[in-house]
Amino acid sequence: MAGSVGMGRAAPRSSPKRYAGTDPPLSLAGPTVADLQRTAELEKFLVEAGLYEGKEESAKREEVLSEIGQIVKEWVKQLTSKKGYAEQLVERANAVLFTFGSYRLGVHGPGADIDTLCVGPSYVNREEDFFVTLHGILAEKEEVTELQPVPDAHVPVLKFKFRGISIDLLYASLSLSVIPADFDISQGSVLCDVDEATVRSLNGCRVADQILRLVPNAENFRTTLRCLKYWAKRRGVYSNITGFLGGVNWALLVARVCQLYPNAVPSMLVSRFFRVFTQWQWPNPVMLCAIENDDLGFSIWDPRKNPRDRNHLMPIITPAYPCMNSSYNVSTSTLRVIMEQFQFGNKICQEIDVNKANWDALFEPFHFFEAYRKFLVVDIVAEDDDDLRLWKGWIESRLRQLTLKIERDTKGILQCHPYPCEYSDPAIECAHCAFYMGLSRKEGLKKRGQQFDIRGTVDEFMREIGMYSLWKPGMDLAVTHVRREQVPSYVFEQGYKKPSPTMYANQQEQSDGDGTLCPDLDVQLKRKYDSDGDGHVELRKSVKRASVSLPGEETPPHRGNSASKVQCDSPVKLVSSALCSGAQTSPSHDDVNFERTQLTSSPHGSEDTSASGTSCAAVGAIVLADESSKLRTMTVHTALECMALKDETKLDGIRSLASSNCAEFLEGAVLTENVHLSGDEVI
């Protein structure tokens, strides 16, 4: 299996082949006494932050993996016998369990899930044997809860909890009749005669093993990666599904810095990480080794041949064949946010290096709701927690598409920052959650009063959401456009006081003078209701909701900081009554008018659904009432706050390093700065 390659000894720069990576190290310098002291302080901080699990939990994980390993072995033996194979083959029948991700890399923390891969023989398939037979076996186990098959995912997976520990189980059927107990998954022959889904399933394990082989010091790599993952979560940029960076992306970036500074200790590596990647010239790729083509017919990342690869904004290439871009989800907006956070980390690390700050400052949480003045809110409701988990997973996987569509339809001027945290109102008892997206204008544009009509954009997004094949009655969705003043108190961290409206007013006055905040802008969504001007709405007959309340039922607007519990009889009532705590605020007198409209979504049509099939979204806090109800038009003031990137001093060697990295793949390739893709153009 994987091991680390010792590369701590000094070597002349004229001998780059002695080092892993595509270029020789930037520095061979070792730590000073001050560096060792800062590393000790960093490690102490990580321990006190609770990032290491205890011995009991570690032992429990090993027991759980052993039990699951025994279950899959018995499963394969049963299938071998059932399929009529000879008794000799039944006795030899076997399946092997591998781990990957944070557990394999040794950087998992308390409560983390375990990414696992089951490797089985050629005659045991994924579609029936894994997702039906093994699913049935697991469903009967008392130790198994929250069992959720996801066969249509990019990487098909069985999700469940085993004795309380979250497991993501993948399956790979290899072209072998018997899987040896000591099977080496790193050998290239495992990819012979397998399909694309199997390659993707195998890739997680193969990449993790390669990373550990290619870093000069595995322990320094682990400490640095644990630190950077925690930092990314605190700063809101840890989420592959919403267009930021996930675990494998952070592992590859940290491993690259370890290669560039092979003798550095964790405190040095953290500082160098931010120094390197604030200066990295994207979209030049980050790679741990040269891209190899084993001629097995699988597509590899190559912008010369693959037009889609030319549109990747932040390519981070996996080191195992077939080499892929692990960060294809990054969009123009999310790349902007990532780079802003890199700038923040670089600034704090410079202060730490000269003893002007401590490690606490680096991990200060990002105050998302102070960074923007306007938001899109995606509210999700379902009948129970199990339905919510399925429904939320589907919607969350599509949120990135909403970001891309907004970028596309506003020509990149309106930027969308999806925040990778979900929120739920503790005062509401039914199954629900919400995701927030900050809106801002692209920096440098000073046009006042500009309007962005994203009604069609949201309609398109909602139509795609409505394609969910496992939709059930009670699953509902609303997309709402709200001001910062209307954000409910429960979304803020415990102990953090929500800024007062006075603070917002002062910021607006300041923005008129120093340009800190962007100019006013307006975002419009389509009206799907008839209105009478009295603040009530009527659902149009063309939209049918399986869980809509009876005519005449009315729910008062609910404020997020209310101490009383709200019984949720209908998802529509929840969405319409609980979205905005500031819906009754008096209109501000401004030169920008915004019609607050509510749009409803019907995931599935019916006999009385309109031919257009348009799904809808919600804007504002309103009350559903009888058929004579209508919608109020409100005027709101909108000012969006932009975060300016500071001009840091260029680091010698980084620009040339980034430009030379995998130069042969960039030669003749047009790597675009922005991406304007429709939903069917992105994986």
C-alpha positions as CSV (number, residue, x, y, z in Angstrom):
1,M,0.0,0.0,0.0
2,A,0.9,3.6,0.0
3,G,3.9,5.0,1.8
4,S,5.7,8.4,2.0
5,V,8.9,9.1,0.1
6,G,11.7,10.6,2.3
7,M,12.8,13.8,0.7
8,G,14.2,15.9,3.6
9,R,17.8,15.8,2.6
10,A,19.3,18.7,0.8
11,A,20.1,18.2,-2.9
12,P,21.4,20.5,-5.6
13,R,18.7,22.3,-7.6
14,S,20.3,20.9,-10.8
15,S,18.9,17.5,-9.9
16,P,15.1,18.0,-9.9
17,K,14.4,14.4,-10.5
18,R,15.2,13.6,-6.9
19,Y,12.0,15.4,-5.9
20,A,8.4,14.6,-6.5
21,G,6.3,17.2,-8.4
22,T,6.6,18.9,-11.7
23,D,9.2,21.4,-10.6
24,P,12.1,21.5,-8.1
25,P,11.4,22.9,-4.6
26,L,11.2,26.6,-4.1
27,S,13.2,26.3,-0.9
28,L,15.1,23.7,1.0
29,A,15.3,25.8,4.2
30,G,14.6,24.0,7.4
31,P,12.8,25.5,10.5
32,T,14.2,28.1,12.8
33,V,13.6,28.0,16.6
34,A,10.8,30.4,16.1
35,D,9.2,28.2,13.5
36,L,9.3,25.2,15.8
37,Q,7.7,27.3,18.6
38,R,4.9,28.4,16.3
39,T,4.4,24.8,15.1
40,A,4.0,23.7,18.8
41,E,1.5,26.5,19.3
42,L,-0.4,25.5,16.2
43,E,-0.6,21.9,17.2
44,K,-1.8,22.9,20.7
45,F,-4.5,25.0,19.1
46,L,-5.7,22.2,16.9
47,V,-6.0,19.8,19.8
48,E,-7.9,22.4,21.9
49,A,-10.2,23.0,19.0
50,G,-11.3,19.3,19.2
51,L,-10.0,18.3,15.8
52,Y,-8.5,14.9,17.0
53,E,-10.7,12.0,18.0
54,G,-10.2,10.0,21.1
55,K,-8.8,6.5,21.4
56,E,-12.3,5.0,22.1
57,E,-13.8,6.5,18.9
58,S,-10.8,5.4,16.9
59,A,-11.2,1.8,18.2
60,K,-14.9,1.9,17.4
61,R,-14.2,3.0,13.8
62,E,-11.8,0.0,13.3
63,E,-14.5,-2.3,14.7
64,V,-17.1,-0.9,12.4
65,L,-14.9,-1.3,9.4
66,S,-14.1,-4.9,10.4
67,E,-17.8,-5.7,10.7
68,I,-18.7,-4.1,7.4
69,G,-15.8,-6.0,5.8
70,Q,-17.2,-9.2,7.1
71,I,-20.7,-8.4,5.8
72,V,-19.5,-7.7,2.3
73,K,-17.4,-10.9,2.3
74,E,-20.5,-13.0,3.2
75,W,-22.6,-11.1,0.7
76,V,-20.2,-12.1,-2.2
77,K,-20.1,-15.7,-1.0
78,Q,-23.9,-15.9,-0.9
79,L,-24.1,-14.4,-4.4
80,T,-21.5,-16.7,-5.8
81,S,-23.4,-19.7,-4.5
82,K,-26.8,-18.3,-5.7
83,K,-25.4,-17.7,-9.2
84,G,-24.5,-21.4,-9.4
85,Y,-20.7,-21.3,-9.4
86,A,-18.7,-24.3,-8.3
87,E,-18.2,-24.9,-4.6
88,Q,-14.5,-24.3,-4.9
89,L,-15.1,-20.8,-6.2
90,V,-17.6,-20.2,-3.5
91,E,-15.0,-21.0,-0.9
92,R,-12.5,-18.6,-2.5
93,A,-15.1,-15.8,-3.1
94,N,-14.1,-12.6,-1.5
95,A,-14.5,-8.8,-1.3
96,V,-12.0,-6.4,0.0
97,L,-12.8,-3.1,1.8
98,F,-10.5,0.0,1.2
99,T,-10.8,3.4,2.8
100,F,-10.0,6.8,1.2
101,G,-10.6,10.4,1.9
102,S,-9.8,12.0,5.2
103,Y,-9.8,8.6,7.1
104,R,-7.2,7.1,4.7
105,L,-5.1,10.3,4.8
106,G,-5.2,10.3,8.6
107,V,-6.8,13.7,9.0
108,H,-10.4,12.8,10.1
109,G,-11.8,14.3,13.2
110,P,-14.6,13.4,15.7
111,G,-17.9,12.5,14.0
112,A,-16.4,12.4,10.5
113,D,-17.7,9.9,8.0
114,I,-15.6,7.1,6.6
115,D,-15.3,6.9,2.8
116,T,-15.0,3.2,1.9
117,L,-14.7,1.2,-1.3
118,C,-15.8,-2.4,-1.7
119,V,-13.9,-4.2,-4.4
120,G,-15.6,-7.4,-5.7
121,P,-15.3,-9.9,-8.5
122,S,-16.5,-9.5,-12.1
123,Y,-19.7,-11.4,-11.7
124,V,-21.0,-9.2,-8.8
125,N,-22.5,-6.1,-10.4
126,R,-23.4,-2.7,-9.0
127,E,-26.9,-2.3,-10.3
128,E,-28.6,-5.3,-8.9
129,D,-26.2,-7.1,-6.5
130,F,-24.9,-4.0,-4.7
131,F,-27.8,-1.5,-4.8
132,V,-30.5,-4.2,-4.3
133,T,-29.1,-7.3,-2.6
134,L,-26.6,-5.7,-0.4
135,H,-29.0,-2.8,0.3
136,G,-31.5,-5.4,1.5
137,I,-28.9,-7.1,3.8
138,L,-27.9,-3.8,5.4
139,A,-31.6,-2.7,5.8
140,E,-32.2,-5.7,8.0
141,K,-29.2,-4.9,10.3
142,E,-30.1,-3.2,13.6
143,E,-26.8,-1.4,13.6
144,V,-27.6,0.3,10.3
145,T,-29.7,3.5,10.2
146,E,-30.3,6.3,7.7
147,L,-29.7,3.9,4.7
148,Q,-29.8,5.9,1.5
149,P,-28.8,4.5,-1.9
150,V,-27.6,7.1,-4.5
151,P,-27.2,5.0,-7.7
152,D,-27.5,7.9,-10.1
153,A,-24.7,10.0,-8.6
154,H,-21.6,10.8,-10.5
155,V,-20.0,8.3,-8.2
156,P,-22.7,5.8,-7.2
157,V,-22.8,5.4,-3.4
158,L,-24.6,3.7,-0.5
159,K,-24.9,6.1,2.5
160,F,-25.7,4.9,5.9
161,K,-24.8,5.0,9.6
162,F,-23.3,1.9,11.2
163,R,-23.5,2.0,15.0
164,G,-23.7,5.8,14.7
165,I,-20.7,6.2,12.4
166,S,-21.4,7.7,8.9
167,I,-20.3,5.5,6.1
168,D,-20.1,6.3,2.3
169,L,-19.8,2.9,0.6
170,L,-18.8,2.6,-3.1
171,Y,-18.5,-0.5,-5.2
172,A,-16.1,-1.5,-7.9
173,S,-16.4,-4.8,-9.9
174,L,-13.1,-5.8,-11.3
175,S,-12.3,-8.1,-14.2
176,L,-11.2,-10.8,-11.8
177,S,-13.0,-14.0,-10.6
178,V,-11.4,-13.9,-7.2
179,I,-10.2,-10.8,-5.3
180,P,-7.1,-11.6,-3.2
181,A,-7.1,-10.6,0.4
182,D,-3.8,-8.6,-0.1
183,F,-5.0,-7.0,-3.4
184,D,-3.0,-3.9,-4.4
185,I,-5.4,-1.3,-5.8
186,S,-2.7,1.0,-7.0
187,Q,-1.6,-1.3,-9.9
188,G,-2.8,-0.1,-13.3
189,S,-4.3,-3.4,-14.2
190,V,-7.3,-2.8,-11.9
191,L,-8.6,-0.4,-14.6
192,C,-8.7,-3.0,-17.4
193,D,-12.2,-3.8,-18.7
194,V,-14.1,-1.6,-16.3
195,D,-16.6,1.2,-16.9
196,E,-16.4,4.9,-16.2
197,A,-18.4,4.6,-12.9
198,T,-16.0,2.0,-11.6
199,V,-13.0,4.1,-12.6
200,R,-14.4,7.0,-10.6
201,S,-15.1,4.7,-7.7
202,L,-11.5,3.4,-7.7
203,N,-10.0,6.8,-8.1
204,G,-10.6,8.0,-4.6
205,C,-8.4,5.2,-3.1
206,R,-5.8,5.5,-5.8
207,V,-5.5,9.3,-5.4
208,A,-5.2,9.0,-1.6
209,D,-2.4,6.5,-1.9
210,Q,-0.6,8.5,-4.5
211,I,-0.8,11.7,-2.3
212,L,0.9,9.9,0.6
213,R,3.6,8.6,-1.7
214,L,4.3,12.0,-3.2
215,V,4.6,14.2,-0.1
216,P,8.1,14.4,1.5
217,N,6.9,14.1,5.1
218,A,3.5,12.5,5.8
219,E,3.2,13.8,9.4
220,N,3.9,17.4,8.5
221,F,1.4,17.0,5.6
222,R,-1.3,15.7,7.9
223,T,-0.9,18.5,10.5
224,T,-0.9,21.1,7.8
225,L,-3.9,19.6,6.0
226,R,-5.9,19.3,9.2
227,C,-5.2,23.0,9.9
228,L,-6.2,24.1,6.4
229,K,-9.4,22.1,6.3
230,Y,-10.5,23.6,9.6
231,W,-9.6,27.0,8.3
232,A,-11.6,26.5,5.1
233,K,-14.7,25.4,7.1
234,R,-14.4,28.5,9.4
235,R,-14.1,30.8,6.4
236,G,-16.9,29.1,4.4
237,V,-14.9,27.8,1.5
238,Y,-15.0,24.0,2.3
239,S,-17.7,22.5,0.0
240,N,-17.1,20.8,-3.3
241,I,-20.9,20.4,-4.0
242,T,-21.5,24.2,-3.9
243,G,-18.6,25.2,-6.0
244,F,-15.8,25.6,-3.5
245,L,-13.1,23.1,-2.6
246,G,-13.7,19.7,-1.0
247,G,-11.4,17.4,1.0
248,V,-9.4,16.0,-2.0
249,N,-8.9,19.5,-3.4
250,W,-7.4,20.8,-0.1
251,A,-5.3,17.7,0.2
252,L,-3.8,18.2,-3.3
253,L,-3.1,21.9,-2.7
254,V,-1.4,21.2,0.7
255,A,0.6,18.3,-0.8
256,R,1.9,20.6,-3.6
257,V,3.1,23.1,-1.0
258,C,4.8,20.3,0.9
259,Q,6.7,19.4,-2.3
260,L,7.8,23.0,-2.8
261,Y,9.1,23.3,0.8
262,P,10.2,19.7,1.6
263,N,12.0,20.6,4.9
264,A,9.4,23.0,6.3
265,V,7.4,22.3,9.4
266,P,3.6,22.9,9.7
267,S,3.7,26.5,10.8
268,M,5.9,27.3,7.8
269,L,3.8,25.2,5.4
270,V,0.6,27.0,6.4
271,S,2.2,30.4,5.8
272,R,3.7,29.3,2.5
273,F,0.4,27.8,1.5
274,F,-1.3,31.2,1.5
275,R,1.8,32.9,0.0
276,V,1.9,30.5,-2.9
277,F,-1.8,30.4,-3.8
278,T,-2.5,34.1,-3.5
279,Q,0.0,34.5,-6.3
280,W,-0.9,31.4,-8.3
281,Q,-1.8,32.3,-11.9
282,W,-5.1,30.5,-12.4
283,P,-6.1,28.7,-14.6
284,N,-2.6,27.2,-14.7
285,P,-3.0,23.7,-13.1
286,V,-1.7,22.5,-9.8
287,M,-0.2,19.0,-10.2
288,L,1.8,16.7,-7.9
289,C,3.4,14.8,-10.8
290,A,3.4,14.8,-14.6
291,I,0.2,13.6,-16.3
292,E,0.7,10.1,-17.7
293,N,-1.4,8.3,-20.3
294,D,-1.6,4.6,-19.8
295,D,-3.4,4.1,-23.1
296,L,-6.3,2.3,-21.5
297,G,-8.8,4.5,-23.3
298,F,-9.9,6.7,-20.4
299,S,-10.1,10.5,-20.8
300,I,-7.5,12.5,-19.0
301,W,-7.4,16.3,-18.3
302,D,-6.1,17.9,-21.5
303,P,-7.2,21.4,-22.5
304,R,-5.6,20.9,-25.9
305,K,-8.0,18.1,-26.8
306,N,-11.0,18.6,-24.5
307,P,-12.9,21.9,-25.0
308,R,-14.6,21.5,-21.6
309,D,-11.2,21.4,-19.9
310,R,-10.4,24.8,-21.3
311,N,-13.3,26.3,-19.3
312,H,-12.0,25.0,-15.9
313,L,-11.1,28.0,-13.8
314,M,-9.1,26.4,-11.0
315,P,-7.7,23.1,-12.2
316,I,-6.3,20.9,-9.4
317,I,-5.3,17.6,-11.1
318,T,-5.4,14.2,-9.4
319,P,-2.1,12.3,-9.5
320,A,-3.4,8.8,-10.4
321,Y,-4.4,7.7,-13.8
322,P,-6.7,8.7,-15.3
323,C,-5.7,12.2,-14.2
324,M,-8.8,14.5,-13.7
325,N,-9.5,18.0,-12.6
326,S,-10.9,17.5,-9.1
327,S,-12.1,21.1,-8.9
328,Y,-14.3,21.4,-12.0
329,N,-17.2,22.7,-9.8
330,V,-15.4,26.1,-9.1
331,S,-17.2,29.0,-10.9
332,T,-16.2,32.6,-11.4
333,S,-18.1,33.7,-8.3
334,T,-16.7,30.9,-6.0
335,L,-13.2,31.4,-7.3
336,R,-13.5,35.1,-6.4
337,V,-14.5,34.1,-2.9
338,I,-11.7,31.5,-2.5
339,M,-9.1,34.1,-3.6
340,E,-10.4,36.7,-1.2
341,Q,-10.1,34.2,1.6
342,F,-6.6,33.3,0.5
343,Q,-5.7,37.0,0.7
344,F,-7.1,37.1,4.2
345,G,-5.1,34.0,5.3
346,N,-1.9,35.4,3.8
347,K,-2.3,38.7,5.6
348,I,-2.9,37.0,9.0
349,C,0.0,34.6,8.5
350,Q,2.3,37.5,7.7
351,E,1.3,39.1,11.1
352,I,1.8,35.7,12.8
353,D,5.3,35.5,11.3
354,V,6.3,38.8,12.9
355,N,4.5,38.1,16.2
356,K,1.7,40.6,15.6
357,A,-1.1,38.0,15.7
358,N,-1.7,34.5,17.0
359,W,-3.4,31.5,15.5
360,D,-6.8,32.5,16.9
361,A,-6.9,35.3,14.4
362,L,-6.4,33.0,11.4
363,F,-9.4,30.9,12.3
364,E,-11.8,33.8,12.9
365,P,-15.1,32.8,11.3
366,F,-16.2,34.6,8.2
367,H,-19.2,36.8,8.9
368,F,-21.1,36.0,5.8
369,F,-24.2,38.0,6.7
370,E,-22.1,41.2,7.2
371,A,-20.4,40.8,3.9
372,Y,-23.5,41.2,1.7
373,R,-26.6,43.4,1.8
374,K,-28.9,41.2,-0.3
375,F,-29.4,37.4,-0.4
376,L,-31.2,34.7,-2.2
377,V,-32.6,32.2,0.3
378,V,-33.4,28.6,-0.7
379,D,-36.0,27.2,1.8
380,I,-36.6,23.5,1.7
381,V,-39.3,21.5,3.5
382,A,-40.5,17.9,3.6
383,E,-42.9,15.7,5.6
384,D,-40.2,14.1,7.8
385,D,-36.5,14.0,8.4
386,D,-35.9,11.1,6.0
387,D,-37.7,12.9,3.2
388,L,-35.9,16.1,4.0
389,R,-32.5,14.3,3.8
390,L,-33.3,13.0,0.3
391,W,-34.9,16.2,-1.0
392,K,-32.2,18.5,0.5
393,G,-29.4,16.3,-1.0
394,W,-31.0,16.7,-4.5
395,I,-31.4,20.5,-4.2
396,E,-28.0,21.1,-2.7
397,S,-26.4,19.2,-5.6
398,R,-28.1,21.6,-8.0
399,L,-27.3,24.9,-6.1
400,R,-24.1,25.2,-8.1
401,Q,-26.2,25.3,-11.2
402,L,-28.1,28.3,-9.9
403,T,-24.9,30.1,-9.4
404,L,-23.7,29.3,-12.9
405,K,-27.0,30.4,-14.4
406,I,-27.0,33.7,-12.6
407,E,-23.4,34.3,-13.9
408,R,-24.5,33.3,-17.4
409,D,-27.6,35.4,-17.6
410,T,-26.1,38.6,-16.1
411,K,-22.9,38.2,-18.1
412,G,-20.9,37.8,-14.9
413,I,-21.9,41.2,-13.5
414,L,-24.1,39.8,-10.7
415,Q,-22.0,37.6,-8.5
416,C,-23.5,34.9,-6.3
417,H,-21.8,33.6,-3.2
418,P,-23.4,30.3,-2.1
419,Y,-22.7,29.8,1.6
420,P,-22.1,26.1,2.4
421,C,-24.0,26.0,5.6
422,E,-27.6,25.0,6.2
423,Y,-29.9,26.7,8.7
424,S,-33.1,25.7,10.4
425,D,-35.5,27.7,12.6
426,P,-35.5,26.1,16.1
427,A,-39.0,27.5,16.6
428,I,-40.4,25.4,13.8
429,E,-41.0,21.8,14.4
430,C,-41.5,20.3,10.9
431,A,-38.6,19.1,8.7
432,H,-37.0,22.1,7.0
433,C,-33.8,23.9,6.3
434,A,-32.5,26.9,4.3
435,F,-29.4,27.8,2.3
436,Y,-28.3,31.4,1.7
437,M,-26.5,33.0,-1.2
438,G,-25.0,36.5,-1.0
439,L,-25.4,38.8,-4.0
440,S,-23.0,41.4,-5.2
441,R,-22.0,43.3,-8.3
442,K,-18.7,42.5,-10.0
443,E,-16.1,44.8,-8.5
444,G,-15.2,47.9,-10.4
445,L,-18.7,48.6,-11.9
446,K,-20.2,51.8,-10.5
447,K,-23.4,52.0,-12.4
448,R,-26.3,53.0,-10.0
449,G,-29.8,51.6,-10.2
450,Q,-28.9,48.7,-12.5
451,Q,-31.5,46.0,-12.5
452,F,-30.9,42.3,-13.0
453,D,-33.9,40.3,-14.1
454,I,-33.3,36.7,-13.0
455,R,-36.9,35.6,-13.3
456,G,-36.2,33.3,-16.2
457,T,-33.0,32.1,-14.5
458,V,-34.9,31.0,-11.4
459,D,-37.7,29.4,-13.5
460,E,-35.1,27.3,-15.3
461,F,-33.5,26.3,-12.0
462,M,-36.9,25.3,-10.6
463,R,-37.8,23.2,-13.6
464,E,-34.6,21.2,-13.1
465,I,-35.4,20.7,-9.4
466,G,-38.8,19.4,-10.5
467,M,-37.1,16.6,-12.4
468,Y,-36.3,14.8,-9.1
469,S,-37.5,11.2,-9.7
470,L,-38.0,10.4,-6.0
471,W,-40.3,13.4,-5.2
472,K,-42.9,12.8,-2.6
473,P,-45.9,14.8,-1.4
474,G,-44.8,17.4,1.2
475,M,-41.4,18.1,-0.5
476,D,-41.5,21.8,-1.2
477,L,-39.1,24.6,-2.1
478,A,-39.0,28.4,-2.2
479,V,-36.4,30.8,-3.5
480,T,-36.6,34.2,-1.7
481,H,-34.8,37.5,-2.3
482,V,-34.2,39.3,1.1
483,R,-32.3,42.2,2.5
484,R,-29.7,41.8,5.2
485,E,-32.0,43.5,7.8
486,Q,-34.5,40.6,7.3
487,V,-32.1,37.8,8.0
488,P,-33.4,36.0,11.1
489,S,-31.4,35.9,14.3
490,Y,-31.1,32.1,14.4
491,V,-28.6,32.0,11.5
492,F,-25.9,33.7,13.5
493,E,-23.4,31.8,15.5
494,Q,-24.3,31.3,19.2
495,G,-22.9,34.2,21.2
496,Y,-22.6,36.4,18.1
497,K,-24.9,39.4,18.3
498,K,-26.8,40.3,15.1
499,P,-25.8,43.8,13.9
500,S,-28.5,46.4,14.5
501,P,-30.3,48.2,11.6
502,T,-28.5,51.4,12.8
503,M,-25.2,49.8,11.9
504,Y,-26.5,49.1,8.4
505,A,-27.6,52.7,8.0
506,N,-24.2,53.9,9.1
507,Q,-22.5,51.6,6.6
508,Q,-24.7,52.9,3.8
509,E,-23.8,56.5,4.6
510,Q,-20.1,55.6,4.7
511,S,-20.4,53.8,1.3
512,D,-21.5,57.0,-0.3
513,G,-18.2,58.6,0.5
514,D,-15.5,55.9,0.3
515,G,-16.9,53.5,-2.2
516,T,-16.6,50.5,0.2
517,L,-20.0,49.2,-0.8
518,C,-21.1,48.6,-4.3
519,P,-23.8,50.8,-5.9
520,D,-27.5,50.0,-5.5
521,L,-28.8,47.3,-7.7
522,D,-32.1,45.5,-8.1
523,V,-32.9,41.8,-8.7
524,Q,-36.3,40.9,-10.0
525,L,-38.1,37.5,-9.9
526,K,-41.3,36.7,-11.7
527,R,-44.7,37.1,-10.2
528,K,-46.8,33.9,-10.1
529,Y,-49.7,35.3,-8.1
530,D,-52.7,37.6,-8.6
531,S,-52.8,40.4,-6.0
532,D,-55.2,42.9,-4.6
533,G,-52.7,45.2,-2.9
534,D,-53.6,44.1,0.6
535,G,-50.6,41.9,1.3
536,H,-52.3,38.6,0.4
537,V,-51.7,36.3,-2.5
538,E,-53.6,33.7,-4.4
539,L,-51.9,30.6,-6.0
540,R,-52.7,30.4,-9.7
541,K,-54.8,27.4,-10.7
542,S,-52.1,26.2,-13.1
543,V,-49.8,25.3,-10.2
544,K,-50.7,22.4,-8.0
545,R,-49.1,21.7,-4.6
546,A,-49.6,18.3,-3.0
547,S,-49.4,19.8,0.4
548,V,-51.1,23.2,0.0
549,S,-53.3,24.3,2.9
550,L,-57.1,24.6,2.5
551,P,-58.5,27.8,1.2
552,G,-59.1,30.3,3.9
553,E,-56.3,29.1,6.2
554,E,-54.0,31.9,7.0
555,T,-50.7,31.9,8.9
556,P,-49.2,35.1,10.3
557,P,-45.6,36.0,9.5
558,H,-43.2,34.2,11.8
559,R,-40.2,35.9,13.2
560,G,-37.0,33.8,13.5
561,N,-36.3,34.9,17.1
562,S,-39.6,34.0,18.5
563,A,-39.6,31.8,21.5
564,S,-42.8,30.0,20.7
565,K,-43.0,26.8,18.7
566,V,-44.8,26.9,15.3
567,Q,-46.6,23.8,14.2
568,C,-46.1,23.3,10.5
569,D,-49.2,21.8,8.9
570,S,-48.1,22.6,5.4
571,P,-44.8,23.2,3.7
572,V,-46.3,26.1,1.8
573,K,-47.4,27.7,5.0
574,L,-43.9,27.3,6.5
575,V,-42.2,28.8,3.5
576,S,-44.7,31.7,3.2
577,S,-44.8,32.6,6.9
578,A,-41.3,32.0,8.1
579,L,-39.0,33.3,5.5
580,C,-38.5,36.9,6.4
581,S,-38.6,38.4,9.8
582,G,-38.6,41.9,8.5
583,A,-41.4,41.7,6.0
584,Q,-43.4,44.4,7.7
585,T,-40.6,46.9,7.6
586,S,-41.6,50.3,6.1
587,P,-40.4,50.8,2.6
588,S,-37.3,52.9,2.4
589,H,-37.3,56.0,0.2
590,D,-34.8,55.2,-2.5
591,D,-34.3,55.5,-6.2
592,V,-34.5,51.7,-6.6
593,N,-37.8,49.9,-6.7
594,F,-38.1,46.2,-6.1
595,E,-41.3,44.3,-6.5
596,R,-41.5,41.7,-3.7
597,T,-43.3,38.8,-5.3
598,Q,-43.8,35.2,-4.2
599,L,-43.5,32.3,-6.6
600,T,-44.4,28.8,-5.7
601,S,-42.8,25.6,-6.8
602,S,-44.5,22.4,-7.8
603,P,-41.9,19.7,-8.2
604,H,-44.4,17.6,-10.3
605,G,-47.2,18.7,-12.4
606,S,-50.7,17.2,-12.7
607,E,-53.7,17.2,-14.9
608,D,-54.4,20.8,-14.0
609,T,-50.8,22.0,-14.3
610,S,-50.1,24.5,-17.1
611,A,-48.5,23.3,-20.2
612,S,-45.4,25.4,-19.7
613,G,-44.5,23.4,-16.6
614,T,-42.9,26.4,-15.1
615,S,-41.8,25.9,-11.5
616,C,-41.5,29.0,-9.4
617,A,-39.7,30.6,-6.5
618,A,-40.6,32.8,-3.5
619,V,-39.7,36.4,-2.9
620,G,-40.6,38.0,0.4
621,A,-42.6,37.0,3.5
622,I,-46.3,36.7,2.7
623,V,-49.4,35.0,3.8
624,L,-51.4,32.4,1.9
625,A,-55.2,33.0,2.2
626,D,-58.4,32.4,0.2
627,E,-58.9,32.9,-3.5
628,S,-59.4,36.6,-3.3
629,S,-56.0,37.2,-1.7
630,K,-53.3,39.2,-3.5
631,L,-49.8,40.4,-3.2
632,R,-48.3,43.6,-1.9
633,T,-45.7,45.5,-3.9
634,M,-42.9,46.9,-1.7
635,T,-40.1,49.3,-2.3
636,V,-36.8,48.4,-0.8
637,H,-33.4,50.0,-0.6
638,T,-30.6,47.8,-1.9
639,A,-26.9,48.3,-1.3
640,L,-24.5,45.5,-1.8
641,E,-21.2,45.2,-0.1
642,C,-18.1,44.1,-2.1
643,M,-14.9,42.7,-0.7
644,A,-11.9,44.2,-2.4
645,L,-8.9,42.1,-3.1
646,K,-5.7,43.7,-1.7
647,D,-2.6,44.0,-3.8
648,E,0.0,41.8,-2.0
649,T,3.7,41.8,-2.8
650,K,4.5,39.3,-5.5
651,L,6.6,36.3,-4.4
652,D,9.6,35.6,-6.6
653,G,9.3,32.3,-8.3
654,I,5.6,31.7,-7.9
655,R,4.5,33.3,-11.2
656,S,7.1,31.5,-13.2
657,L,6.3,28.3,-11.3
658,A,2.6,28.5,-12.1
659,S,3.3,29.4,-15.7
660,S,5.6,26.5,-16.3
661,N,3.5,23.9,-14.5
662,C,2.4,21.4,-17.1
663,A,3.3,23.8,-19.9
664,E,2.8,21.2,-22.5
665,F,-0.9,20.9,-21.6
666,L,-1.4,24.7,-21.8
667,E,0.3,25.2,-25.1
668,G,-2.2,26.3,-27.7
669,A,-5.1,26.0,-25.2
670,V,-7.5,28.8,-24.7
671,L,-8.1,28.9,-20.9
672,T,-11.0,31.2,-20.3
673,E,-11.4,33.6,-17.4
674,N,-15.2,33.2,-17.0
675,V,-17.5,30.3,-17.5
676,H,-21.0,30.7,-19.0
677,L,-22.5,27.3,-19.1
678,S,-26.0,25.9,-19.2
679,G,-27.1,23.2,-16.8
680,D,-26.5,20.4,-19.3
681,E,-22.9,21.5,-20.0
682,V,-21.6,20.9,-16.6
683,I,-21.1,17.6,-14.8
